[in-house]
Amino acid sequence: MAYTLKDGELFVKTARKIIEHYLRYKEIIFPEEIRKYEEKRGVFTTLRIKNDLRGCIGFPRPIYPLYKALVLSSIAAATEDPRFPPLTLDELNKTTIEISILTEPVLIEVNSPEEYLEKIEIGKDGLLLEYGIYSGLFLPEVPIEENWDIIEYLSYLCMKAGLEPDCWLKYKVKIYKFQSQIFREKEPNGEIEEIILKKNMS
């Protein structure tokens, strides 16, 4: 990961501009200032109101140039997350925006499921699970926010994919891990910081 805080500020501020423009005019824009980020990267946009999730959608794999993934994930997080109604302009003024730039997911190779416990690091690894038509993903900050251990992390990942909690023990699932660089507004339309994840040791 090689993005600076200046890059992150641009990502977050541009995401806000993109969302506001789309909510006003139902038009997708690709601002010139981000078009230089042509490398393909996975990107997620997360929206929160008073720390409560209000939308989170993105692309786990690097299928688009970063600038395009940023635009599409920002609009989708605001308007297409099936857990929430579309964001309103009034809500946008109360919303903090977080942009996660992902490394490419790497398959965790194991000879037995128990090896997952040694190969996953909370506070570092996001996880993507795939099994046939089923899939589920958690960004690296989720197990910290929920105070999960690795078994809980894997169990909730299975349920996120629509499977039973012990699917990682029972089936030949594919689990990939990735890392992310996270830039977040401290308050709506406010100062932007880079988030360094730390495992809760309590």
N, C-alpha and C positions, 0 to 999 in steps of 0.2 A: 504494500500500500504506500503510495507516494504523494498523497494530496495534502496541501498545506491548509492552514486555517483560512487563508485568503480564498483558496479554492472552495472550501466548505461554505464560507459566507456567500460566495456567488451562487453555489448550488441551492442553498436554502432560500435566499432572497429571490432567486429566479423561480423557484418552485411556487413561492407565494404569488409572484406576478402571473405565472401561468394559470394557477388555480383561479385567481380573481378574474382574469380576463375570460376564462372559460365560463365561470358562473354568470358573468355579466352578458356575454355575447354568444355563448355556446360555440366558440371558435377555438381551435387548437393553434397555438403559436409556438414557434421555435426561435426564441430570441437569439440574436446574432452573437451576443456575448458568451454563450455556452457552446457554440458550434465548433469551437476549437477542440473540444473534448471528444475526439473521434474514436478513441480506443473503446473496444467492446467491453462492457462491464455489467455485472448484475447490479441492480439498484432497487431499493425499497424506499417508499415514502410513508412515513407514519405521522398521523395527525392526532393531537390530544387536546381536550378541553379540560382544564384544571386537573391534569394528570390522568384523566379518564380517556381511554382509547376512543377515537372517533373515526378511525379509518386507517387501514394499513394494507397496501397492495404493492407488488413489485415483480421483478423478474429475477429469479434466483440464478439463472445462467446468463452468460454474456452473449445474448443473441442480438442485441442492438448496440450501436454506439452509445456511449454514456449520455450524451446530450439528449438523444431521442428517448432512451430509457427513463431519464429524469422527467422529461415532459409527460410521457405516457403514464408513468407510475404516479405522478402527482395528480393528474386529472382523475385517474382511476381510484386512488385513495379517497379523493373528495366526493366522487359521484357513483362509484361502482362496487364498493365493498358491500356484499350482500347482508352483512350484519347490521348495517345502518342505512337510514334514508340519506339521500344526497345532502351534502353540506350546503348551507345557505350563506349568502354574503354576510349576514349579521353574525352567524357563527364563526365565519372566517376571522373576524376581528377578535374573537376570543380563543382562537386556536393556535397552538404552537406546532411548528413544523420540524420534522426530523428527517434527515436524509442519510441512508446507509448505503455505502459503496462496498460491494461484496467482492471477495476473491472467488475464483471459480471453484464450485463444489468438487471435492475429491472423495472418491469412494473409500470408505473405511473397510479395509480387508481384514476379515477375521476367520479363524478356523472354528471357533465356537462363540456363541453369543456373549458369553461372560467376558470376552476380550474387549467388548465395547466399553466396559467400565474402566479399562486402563487406557483406552485410546481417545476418550472424549474429555475435554477440559472445560469445566464450567468457568465462565469469565473470559473465554477465548473463542470457543467453537459454537457457531450456529449449526443446526442440523436440518437436513432434508431427507425424508424417508419416502421410498417408492416401493410399491408392491402391486404389480399388475396395474389396474386402473386407479389404485388408491395412492394418494400422496399427501404429505403434510410437511410443514416447515415452521421452524422457530428461529428468529433472529437471536444472536448471541446474548443480548441483554435480557431475554425473557426468563430463563431459569434464575437469574440473579434477582430480578424484580419479584418473582414468585417464591424465591428461597427454596428452590428444588435441589435435591441431590441428583446424581446421575441416573439412578433408577427411576426416580419420579420424572425426570426430564424425558427419558425414553418412553415411559408409560404414557405421558401426556402427548408426546409426539405421535404415538400410535393412535390415540384417540382423535387427535387433530386430523389424522388421515382417514378417520372413519372406521378404524379397526379396534379390536379389543386391546386393553392396556398391555398385555403380555405378548403382543404380536412379534416383538423383537426377539423373544425367546422361542416362539413356536414356529415361525415361518422364515423362509429364506428372503427376508426383506433386504433391500439395498438402502444403506444409510450413508449419506455423504456429509462431510463437514466442510465448513467455510468460515472465514473471518470477515469482519466488516469494520470499516472506518465510519464513525458516526458523527454527524454534525447536527446540532440542535439549537433552536431558539430557547433562551432562558425564560422568556415571556413572549406573548404574541407580538410579532413584528419587532422584537427586541434584539438584544445582543446575542451573538451566536458563539457557541463554544463547541470544542471537540470533546466527545465523551470517551473517557478511558475506563473500560469496564474493570471492576474489582469484585472478586468473589467475596460474598458475605461469610466471614469466618465464625460468626456467632452460632 
